[in-house]
Amino acid sequence: MSSYWNDRVKKLDPYVPGEQPRDGQFIKLNTNENPYPPSPKVIEAIRKVLSDGPAMGDRLRLYPDPGCRELREAIAGRYAVKPDQVFAGNGSDEVLAFVFGAFFNSNTALPILFPDITYSFYPVYAGLWNIPFRTIPLTEDFSINSDDYLVPSGGVIFPNPNAPTGRTLPLRDILAVAGYQKKQNRVVVIDEAYAAFSGPAGDESAVPHIQEYPNLLTVHTFSKMGSLAGLRAGFAIGSEELIEGLCRVRDSFNSYPLDRLAQAGAAAAIRDTAYYDGITQKVIATRERTAAALITLGFRVIPSGANFLFVSSPKKTGPELFAALRERGILIRHFNKPRIVDFLRVSIGTDEDMDAFLKACGEIAFD
Ligand SMILES: *Cc1c(COP(=O)(O)O)cnc(C)c1O
């Protein structure tokens, strides 16, 4: 604690991201990155930005388009919405930070609502902006009960599928929450970081309903499905008035959150649906195979619509399993939190990664 810090910074409780080891020795299943490379068209688009003009990198002299027009048009085309219903930001974490700043009030008796087990960045943003929040316990099997969110609030936010549980909430439940909160003039934010992996069970994305619910905002990232965690690009889709609210916060903070390379690369990614459908199907197939194998080993596996599994071992505690896997060169994520201390979140890697993980689990779980 430094005496130079202001009172706000002294009170912050910052998010701690998953470990990014510097050497490449680990099988990295701890931060939900995609195991497959991004589309070759992304690389081509980034190269084109760099080689445009009289000298290599000439375009980097100039500020990027603050409105991210090309990227927003590509996103709008892909989701059948208008460009003015799209906001682009420096990763969805930045978009989420702006969401808390734009739509949720501080100095109010009505707290915003999110689950007790969810993306651990939400309470951090609430702390940054001084927004009161109330967490609502997931049910015994880690489901969201949407009825819990049909109450007066300062707003609602959760991911669908939820993180780190992986469970998907049916679209009709989301719309029930959006409908109730619409009558209260509150914003409902659905963080769809993992929606692309919900797969054959049906698309539960709320995007097609933003017209009907002007208070409904969906948040998306290029990091997971798009294989571009290193590029830092995310976006939100919602009514024009919500998007304008986000722009007001952005333009009070940083007018150029997305650089030229990120804008061009992300636009190329969103257009290459064929490539991304292919790698997404591979991740889903590997997830299902891994889940079945873990169940055979006696693990408890929460049904997942994401690119990770939330599991607990029959014999070992969460910290024991985490440490034993790390010793064998496999990194996974453990959250030292009530209710989930014996669970581990395992990102889906390549088939070879998961074979190594399953082999280690077979050895560790019963020794
Ligand atoms: C990974 C993740 C994000 C952040 O994604 P970035 O675009 O990389 O910032 C946001 N929400 C959830 C639920 C996530 O798991």
The ligand as a Tripos MOL2 file, in Angstrom:
@<TRIPOS>MOLECULE
LIG
   15    15     1     0     0
SMALL
NO_CHARGES

@<TRIPOS>ATOM
      1 C1        -12.1950  -14.3630  -21.7170 C.3       1 LIG1
      2 C2        -13.4200  -13.6550  -21.2640 C.ar      1 LIG1
      3 C3        -13.5770  -12.2920  -21.5130 C.ar      1 LIG1
      4 C4        -12.4570  -11.4130  -21.9920 C.3       1 LIG1
      5 O1        -12.0970  -11.5350  -23.2580 O.3       1 LIG1
      6 P1        -11.0600  -10.5200  -23.9230 P.3       1 LIG1
      7 O2        -11.7570  -10.1400  -25.1700 O.co2     1 LIG1
      8 O3         -9.8280  -11.3110  -24.1430 O.co2     1 LIG1
      9 O4        -10.8400   -9.3460  -23.0220 O.co2     1 LIG1
     10 C5        -14.7740  -11.6960  -21.1530 C.ar      1 LIG1
     11 N1        -15.7420  -12.3930  -20.5560 N.ar      1 LIG1
     12 C6        -15.6140  -13.6860  -20.2690 C.ar      1 LIG1
     13 C7        -16.7200  -14.4180  -19.5880 C.3       1 LIG1
     14 C8        -14.4410  -14.3510  -20.6040 C.ar      1 LIG1
     15 O5        -14.2670  -15.6260  -20.2630 O.3       1 LIG1
@<TRIPOS>BOND
     1     1     2 1
     2     2     3 ar
     3     2    14 ar
     4     3     4 1
     5     3    10 ar
     6     4     5 1
     7     5     6 1
     8     6     7 2
     9     6     8 1
    10     6     9 1
    11    10    11 ar
    12    11    12 ar
    13    12    13 1
    14    12    14 ar
    15    14    15 1
@<TRIPOS>SUBSTRUCTURE
     1 LIG1         1 GROUP 0 **** ****
